[in-house]
Amino acid sequence: MGIIAWLVLGLLAGAIAKILLPGRDPGGLIGTTFIGIAGAFLGGWASSRFLDRPITTDFYDTATWISAIAGSLALLIAYRILFGHSRSRR
């Protein structure tokens, strides 16, 4: 997959992670989008590195989508833990 495909995958994985983990995020929509893109890269890297699952060139690979969503969820949870209470709630 090319870089544009990874960005689209990350955007969609971030949206799915946000649906699975609803609530108020400190970064808003743009922050969640960047977390989704970074999570897709992190999930793909972790899948290929630790699970011995090579990254395929097919955009519709189920394992790639699951690893991208899992990476997005992990980063979203970490982001909420680290920065969740840094802004004042109104």
C-alpha positions as CSV (number, residue, x, y, z in Angstrom):
1,M,0.0,0.0,0.0
2,G,1.1,3.5,-0.7
3,I,1.3,6.4,1.8
4,I,-2.1,7.8,0.7
5,A,-3.7,4.4,1.3
6,W,-2.2,4.3,4.8
7,L,-3.5,7.8,5.5
8,V,-7.0,6.8,4.4
9,L,-6.8,3.6,6.4
10,G,-5.7,5.5,9.4
11,L,-8.5,8.1,9.0
12,L,-11.1,5.3,8.8
13,A,-9.4,3.3,11.6
14,G,-9.5,6.4,13.8
15,A,-13.1,7.0,13.1
16,I,-13.9,3.4,14.0
17,A,-11.9,3.6,17.2
18,K,-13.7,6.8,18.1
19,I,-17.1,4.9,17.6
20,L,-15.9,2.0,19.7
21,L,-14.6,4.4,22.4
22,P,-17.0,7.3,22.6
23,G,-16.5,10.3,24.8
24,R,-14.9,13.6,24.9
25,D,-11.3,13.8,23.6
26,P,-8.9,16.5,24.6
27,G,-7.7,17.0,21.0
28,G,-11.1,17.1,19.2
29,L,-11.7,15.9,15.7
30,I,-8.3,16.9,14.3
31,G,-6.4,15.3,17.2
32,T,-8.4,12.1,16.9
33,T,-7.7,12.0,13.2
34,F,-4.0,12.2,13.7
35,I,-4.2,9.6,16.4
36,G,-6.0,7.3,14.0
37,I,-3.4,7.8,11.3
38,A,-0.5,7.2,13.8
39,G,-2.4,4.2,15.2
40,A,-2.7,2.6,11.8
41,F,1.1,2.9,11.3
42,L,1.7,1.6,14.9
43,G,-0.7,-1.3,14.4
44,G,0.8,-2.2,11.1
45,W,4.3,-2.0,12.5
46,A,3.4,-4.0,15.6
47,S,1.6,-6.6,13.5
48,S,4.6,-7.2,11.3
49,R,7.2,-7.0,14.0
50,F,5.7,-9.0,16.9
51,L,3.0,-11.2,15.3
52,D,5.2,-12.1,12.2
53,R,2.3,-10.9,10.0
54,P,3.8,-9.2,6.9
55,I,2.1,-6.0,5.7
56,T,0.3,-6.7,2.5
57,T,-0.3,-4.5,-0.4
58,D,-4.0,-5.3,-0.4
59,F,-6.1,-2.5,1.1
60,Y,-8.9,-4.8,2.0
61,D,-6.9,-7.2,4.2
62,T,-8.8,-8.0,7.4
63,A,-5.7,-8.4,9.5
64,T,-4.4,-5.0,8.4
65,W,-7.7,-3.4,9.3
66,I,-7.8,-5.1,12.7
67,S,-4.2,-4.1,13.5
68,A,-4.9,-0.5,12.4
69,I,-8.0,-0.2,14.6
70,A,-6.2,-1.8,17.5
71,G,-3.3,0.6,17.2
72,S,-5.8,3.5,17.0
73,L,-7.6,2.3,20.1
74,A,-4.3,1.9,22.0
75,L,-3.2,5.4,21.1
76,L,-6.6,6.9,21.8
77,I,-6.6,5.3,25.3
78,A,-3.1,6.4,26.0
79,Y,-3.9,10.0,24.8
80,R,-6.9,10.1,27.1
81,I,-4.9,8.8,30.1
82,L,-2.0,11.3,29.5
83,F,-4.0,14.4,28.4
84,G,-7.6,13.8,29.4
85,H,-7.7,16.1,32.3
86,S,-5.4,18.8,31.1
87,R,-8.2,21.1,29.9
88,S,-10.7,22.6,32.2
89,R,-14.2,21.2,31.7
90,R,-17.0,23.7,31.2
